[in-house]
Amino acid sequence: MSIIALVGRPNVGKSSLFNRLIGKRLAIVDDIPGVTRDRLYGEAEWDGKRFYLVDTGGIEASSPHPFEKAIEHQVRIALEESDGVVFILDGKDGVTPGDEAIADRLRRAGKPVVVAMNKLDNDKRDENLAEAYALGFPCVLGMSVEHNRNMGDLLDEISALLPEAEPEERSPDEPVRVALVGRPNVGKSSLFNSLLGEERTLVSDIPGTTRDTVDSLLVWKDMNLRIMDTAGLRRKSRVDGALEYYSTVRTFQAVDRSDVTVVLLDAQELLAEQDKRLVGHVLDRGKGLVLGVNKWDLLPPTEDLGDRIRDRIREELPLVRHAPVVFLSAKTGRGVQRVLPYVKTVDENRRRHLKTSVLNKLVRETLEFERMPGDGKGHFLKILYLTQAETVPPTFLFFVNDRRLVERPFIRRLDRLLRELDDFSGTPLRIWFRDRENQETSRPGRG
């Protein structure tokens, strides 16, 4: 996905716009200039295109604010990593010398720019919009975040900056795209080199050596693969410098591009918060998942060590109980030979399709005899029909009498029953519900 940065002076409404566009209240909104000090990024979608949106601190060249130097640094990073910029002005103030200085920086950055004058709540303030055209950018519009004015027009302009979305389904002659992701210094580059059988990337004990994604083609048992090594995913507080933040976002983009993602875990520091966040991103994107527990050789050997680690992973990550776990040492090569067979299996599972007759046998022989969720007033869920609507990932559509009766524990039960019908290890299942009468569709949760 592309990256769009929100840039402007303090207190022009960047954080309010950020919250409005991504539909979540992530950024602090306050009338005190300088509240947003760090970059904050979320995801938005418009016109079938998804993109990362980056909120930034306000730029004020002459400000005595003690955080101004840090804010300036954050904005520079956002400009370097973004594919486009929304330059926000304050419609109450009109164009200020500070805005003109920012405009000069944006022109030198060479990125496509949408100028959005905020706080144009009435026709009287619309007169200030004429000043915005003097900044020299072809795309200018007025809006009000507070009153939700012209938000659709702004999103149309942002969408025009974005490339067409790449199709999820790869063509038969394209290689399987495999992303190797994980925290810094977990061994991704060592695994990358071990899989390729040659030193293709720099391997070092210094976290953050790999700054960007490196792709290599590999033929394994007549299977074409594109292996993507990525930079480590750091905690936000430890991200410092343009290249490191850029590589953090690119890690997520590598997952977006992949068919199967290998999330590498450190056997000595298992399941840190960054690991869980990354696994969640893989599931949200519907990608195949293989968990690699690296540095296995550094643990003291015990008879049931592998079982205990698997149990811990399933306990802390219940949504990935289906994912294969590989114990390996990228440094010594132990267990590495098991990674690609799992990748192949998971990729096949992600494209698996079940016949409608098999699915409705499940409805007749199992679900008809189970107690269905109800509303406590004698009204119970009834499954009328079941079909697989899509693959990549496998998506199942349940026709029901009332989808409002569906409960999350029941969705998890359906996920387990569907996985008993065939091998879906390593792939998330999408489960949707549709009322037969009004044809509305809902997916209360993911499998």
HUPE-V406368 format. One record per backbone hydrogen bond with DSSP energy under -1.0 kcal/mol. CO is the residue of the C=O (numbers start at 1). NH is the residue of the N-H. If there is no record, write none. Layout:
co | nh
CO | NH
CO | NH
This chain:
co | nh
2 | 52
3 | 83
3 | 84
4 | 54
5 | 86
7 | 88
8 | 59
13 | 17
14 | 18
15 | 19
16 | 20
17 | 21
18 | 22
19 | 23
24 | 26
32 | 35
40 | 55
42 | 53
44 | 51
46 | 49
49 | 46
51 | 44
52 | 4
53 | 42
54 | 6
55 | 40
60 | 63
65 | 68
67 | 71
68 | 72
69 | 73
70 | 74
71 | 75
72 | 76
73 | 77
74 | 78
75 | 79
76 | 80
77 | 81
78 | 82
84 | 5
85 | 114
86 | 7
87 | 116
89 | 118
90 | 94
96 | 100
97 | 101
98 | 102
99 | 103
100 | 104
101 | 105
102 | 106
103 | 107
104 | 108
105 | 109
106 | 110
112 | 85
114 | 87
115 | 141
116 | 89
117 | 143
118 | 91
119 | 121
124 | 127
125 | 128
126 | 129
127 | 130
128 | 131
131 | 134
132 | 135
133 | 136
139 | 115
141 | 117
143 | 120
144 | 149
145 | 148
149 | 144
150 | 154
151 | 155
152 | 156
153 | 157
154 | 158
155 | 159
156 | 160
158 | 161
171 | 174
176 | 226
177 | 259
177 | 260
178 | 228
179 | 262
180 | 230
181 | 264
182 | 233
183 | 186
187 | 191
188 | 192
189 | 193
190 | 194
191 | 195
192 | 196
193 | 197
193 | 198
198 | 200
206 | 209
214 | 229
216 | 227
218 | 225
220 | 223
223 | 220
224 | 176
225 | 218
226 | 178
227 | 216
228 | 180
229 | 214
235 | 238
236 | 239
241 | 245
242 | 246
243 | 247
244 | 248
245 | 249
246 | 250
247 | 251
248 | 252
249 | 253
250 | 254
251 | 255
252 | 256
253 | 257
254 | 258
259 | 288
260 | 179
261 | 290
262 | 181
263 | 292
265 | 294
266 | 269
272 | 276
273 | 277
274 | 278
275 | 279
276 | 280
277 | 281
278 | 282
279 | 283
280 | 284
281 | 285
282 | 287
283 | 286
288 | 261
290 | 263
291 | 326
292 | 265
293 | 328
294 | 267
295 | 298
296 | 299
302 | 305
304 | 308
305 | 309
306 | 310
307 | 311
308 | 312
309 | 313
310 | 314
311 | 315
312 | 316
313 | 317
317 | 320
318 | 321
320 | 323
324 | 291
326 | 293
328 | 296
329 | 333
333 | 336
334 | 329
335 | 338
336 | 339
338 | 342
339 | 343
340 | 344
341 | 345
342 | 346
343 | 347
344 | 348
345 | 349
346 | 350
349 | 352
350 | 392
355 | 359
356 | 360
357 | 361
358 | 362
359 | 363
360 | 364
361 | 365
362 | 366
362 | 367
363 | 368
366 | 369
367 | 370
373 | 381
379 | 375
382 | 401
385 | 399
387 | 397
390 | 395
394 | 430
395 | 389
395 | 390
396 | 432
397 | 387
398 | 434
399 | 384
399 | 385
400 | 436
402 | 405
403 | 406
407 | 411
408 | 412
409 | 413
410 | 414
411 | 415
412 | 416
413 | 417
414 | 418
415 | 419
416 | 420
418 | 421
424 | 427
426 | 289
429 | 447
430 | 396
432 | 398
433 | 442
434 | 400
435 | 439
440 | 435
442 | 433
